[in-house]
């Protein structure tokens, strides 16, 4: 029997959408307020979905305490109250758009979770906007 389990997470972070190969004018035209030179912040909401076979010995797909600890250590502690552009290695050369952030989080968690589990990440940048990877 295959079942999906979900764990929510949360972090607050600042960022600036800016392509250094473009002019200031083009950055403003494309990114608008998100190109603010002084950055801006979001209260990110995260949903991690794991799908796998239920272990008959535990009744679990994945121990939710272990998943919560993994999300805290690998995502929340890494990104919470950080300026993604300035304070993280992951976004030193990668524009911290929601699309890139969800992909980075997926890869971080994918490297820590066995391949026998399907993994999917949803990331809400605002209450009305979210991205999902894989799509």
Buried (B, 14 or more C-beta within 10 A) or exposed (E): EEEEBEBEBEBEBBBBBBEEEBEEEEBBEEBEEBBBEEBEEBEBBBBBBBBBEBEEEEEBBBEEEEBBEBBBEBBBEBBBEBBBBEBBEBBEEBBBBBBBBBBBBBEBBBEEBEEEBEBBBBBBBEEEEBBBBEE
